């Protein structure tokens, strides 16, 4: 007969009896954009699952600080809360891309302590639910004929992940990406709203943000930027590769803390995340948010961020940024 361990038992086994440090008295996750986007999703993932597994004594606060798709939050943490042991900040591979272009100001990727990535998402291209366009190929052809008739919206400025993903449409149509009519919006929630309201005709975003709107019939996702079709609500959506466009865009989601957080507190967070991702509560939360398994923690994650920044610097050069 199979036996299943409770989350409490998993915690005890992985940490060791009496070995775990106490959790910070107060915990907070800072999302560097408006509610409803990927940073919000990332914060809710950790806040809900930490409380459900009783790894923190009280609910984790989720706060918002929009500006520069994470840039304002990054500088705030470094300048005002560099040693706060209870504060974690949501980040994504988009953060690494903006850091590669110097869009977080004077601070680079070495200015904070990277905790870990706990899930992955994939880029998508979407249109309004009532659009006559039903495939990526149709969109590219229509865009080629009338590029000015297709304003594009994404959760970030020119050079952001969403801008880069939208560039495939322009490139496929033979239009220089820098000539796109691109609207820089604050997060995936704002992108979905703008698409539904007719303010933009093409939305560049992430599966986790857009899947609920696709499922509800409010938007139509034309392509996912993964190697294979995604399971669940997007199983009916073909990949960009299936449609003849060789593009994948995985999006890790994770966290960092301030640069002066102590080694002991940093280790507590890394160990806690390592335990958390193995629990059924976390895995349920991750699946409900449309994310897929990924766990890169501590030094491995720091190495990954630095490697991503180096890679994105090359991509930015190629895109003329």
N, C-alpha and C positions, 0 to 999 in steps of 0.2 A: 504494500500500500504506500502511495506517495505521501510524503509529509511536507508541509509548507511552513517556513519560518515566518513569524510575525516581523514587522519592521523593527520593533524593539529588540528582538533577538538578533536581527541582522546588525543593528547598531552595536550591540554588546560584543558580538563576535569580531566585527571588523575593527572596532576601536580598542577592544580589550578591557577587561574589568578594571574600572578605576583609572584607566589611562587617559581618558579624554579630558581636555581642558573644558572649563565652563564656557558656555556660549556667552557672547556679549549681552549685556543687560538689555539693550535696545538694538534692534536691527532695522535697517532701511535699505531699500533698493531704489536707486535713482535712475529714472528713464530720461534720456536726453532729448525728448521730443514730446509732442502732444499725446494724450491718451489715444489708444486704438491702433497703434503701429507696432513695429517689431520690437522696439525697446520695451514697450508696455508689456507685450507678450512675454518677453524674456524675464522681466521682473515678476510677473504673475506666476510664471512657472516655478521659480524658486521660492517665492513667498508662500504660495499655497502648499507646496509639497513639504517645505520645512516645518510648517505648522502641523500638517496632517501626520507627519512622522514624529512629532513632539521633539524635534531636535533643537527647537528654540522655545523659550518659556512663554513668549507672548507673540501675537501677530506681528509680522514684519510690515512696516509702513512702506507704501509705494508712493514716491513723489515724482514730480515732473519738472523738467527745466529745459524748455525748448530753446533752440538757437543753434544753427549750423549743423544740424543732425548729429548732435553729440559733442560738438566743439565747446559750447558754453559749459556743459556739464564737466567735460574733461578739465578745462581750465579752472572751474570752480573747485573741484576736488583737490587739484594740485595746490591752488593758492589759498583756499579757505578751510579745507578739511583733510589735510594730507595724512593725519595720523588717526583718524576716526576708525576704531576697530569694528564698529557695527555697520559701517556703510559699504555696500557693494554697488557697482555701477554697471548697467547693462551695456554690452558692446556686441559688435558683429564684425564679420569680415569687411563690411562697409566702413567701419571705423578704421581698419587697417588701410583701406584704399584712400580715405581722406587724409590720414596721417602721411601716406606716401606722397601726397601732393602738397603737403605743408598747410593743409586747411584747418588745422587745429591751433594755428598760431605758432609761437616760438617753441612749443613743446613737441618732442618727437615721441616715438613708441617706447623709449626707455624711461619716460617720465612718470610712469605708474607701475604698479605691481599687478601683473596679469594672473588671475586666479585659474580660470579654466573655461573650456567650451563644453557645453552639456547637451547639445542637440544641433542638428543641421537642417537647413531649409534649402529651397531651390528657387531660382528666379522664374518669373512667369511674365508673359505678355497677354494683356486682356483688352477687350473692347466692351462697349455697353451691351446689355442683354438684348436690346432691340436692334443692334447693328446688323446690316445685311451681310457682313463679313463673317465667315465661319471657319476660316483657316489662316494660318500664318502666311501661306503663299498668296492667298487672296489679298491679305493686308499689304504685303510687300508690293504687289502689282498696283493696287489702288494708290498706295503712297507714292509710287514712282510717277503715276499720272498727275497727281495733285498733292504734292508734299505740303503745301500751305494749308490744305483743307484738313490736315490731321495733326492738330496740336497734341503733344505728348506730355504726360505728367508722370513725375516720379518723386519718391520720398527723399530728395536730396538735390543739391545744386549740380551744375555742369561738372562732369568728372566723377560724380558719385556712382555707386553700384547701379542704381536704377538708370542713370544716364547711359552708363556703359552697356547695360542690357538693351536699352531702347536703340542704341546705335546699330544693332544687328539689322533692324528694319530699314534704317537709312542706308546702311552699307549694301544690303541686298537689293535695294532699289537704285543703287548707284548715286545716292545723294550724300554729300559730305556730312558726317555726323554733326559737325559744328553748325550746320545750317538748319538743324531741326528746330521747330517751334517748340521749345521745351519749357514747361512750367515746373519750377522747383517748389515742391510742397513739403510740409512738415510731417513726415511719417506716412505709413501705409493707410491709416484711417482717412486722412485728408485726400489721398489719391483716389480711394474707392468712392468717396463722396463726390469728388470733382467729376469722376467718370459717370456716375449715375445722374449727376446734374447736367451733363452735356457740356461742361466747361472744357473738357479735354476729350479727344477721340481715341487715344491709345494710352493705356496704363502700363507702366513698367513697375513690377513689384515682386513680392515673394509669395510662395505658395501658402505659407502659414497665415499670412495676412489676407490673401484674396480668396482662399478656398471657401470660407463661410459665405461670402457674397456670391460666389459661383454656385454653391449648393442651393442658396436661397433664390437663385434665378435673377439676381440683381446685376451681375456682370457675367461676361462670357470669357473664360480663359481659353486662349487659342493655342498656347504652347507652354510646356514646362521645360526648363533648362537643366534636365537631368539625363544621365546615361540611359535610364530605363523609365518607363511609365511609373508614376507614383501610385501606391495603393490607396484605398479608401475613396474619399469624395472626388478625387481627381483621376480615378482609374480610366475614365472615358476621354481624358485629354491627352493627345499625342505629344511626344517630345518634339523639340525643335529639330533634332537629328532625323526623326522619322519623316519630317517635312522638308528635308534637304538642306537644313541650316546647321552647320557643324558648330554648335555652341552649347556649352554647359556652364552653369554658374551655381556652384554650391555656396551656401551662406551659413557659416557657423554662427552660433549664438552663445555668448558667454558673459564673463564678468571680470572686472578689475577692481582693485582697491587703491587707496592713496599711497604715495611714495614713501611715507614715513610710518606706515602701519608696521608694528613690530613683527619680528620673525615668528614669535609664538602665535600671534593673532592670525597672521597670514597662513601659518601651518594649520591652524584650527579650521579656517575656511576651506583650504584645499582638502584636508581629510574629511571634512563634513560633506563637501560636494562628492568626493569619491564614494562615500557611503550612500549618499542620497540617490545617486543615479542607479543604484542597484535595487532600490525599493520599488514595490508595486505601485505605491502612491505616486512617486515621481514619474514612473513610466506611463501611468494613466494620464497624468497631467500633460506630459510631453506629447502623447498621441492625440489628446484632445486639442492641442494647439497646432497640429499638423506638422510636427517636427519628427525627425528621424534620428535613430541612435548615433551618438557621438560623445566620447569622453576623452578630452585631452586636458590634463591638469598640471598645475605647478610649473616646473621648469620646462616640461615638454610643451606646454601651452605658450610660455614666453618665447621659446624657440620658434614655434609655429607663427606667432604674430610677427616676429622679426623677419622670418622668411617670406611671409605674405606681403609685408611692406616692401621688401626688395623686389618681389615679383610685380607688384602693382606699379612700382616706379617705372618699370620697363613698359608695362601696358599703357601707362599714361603718356609716355613718350611716343609710342606708336599711334595713339589717338590724337596726337597733336596738342596735348595739354601741358 
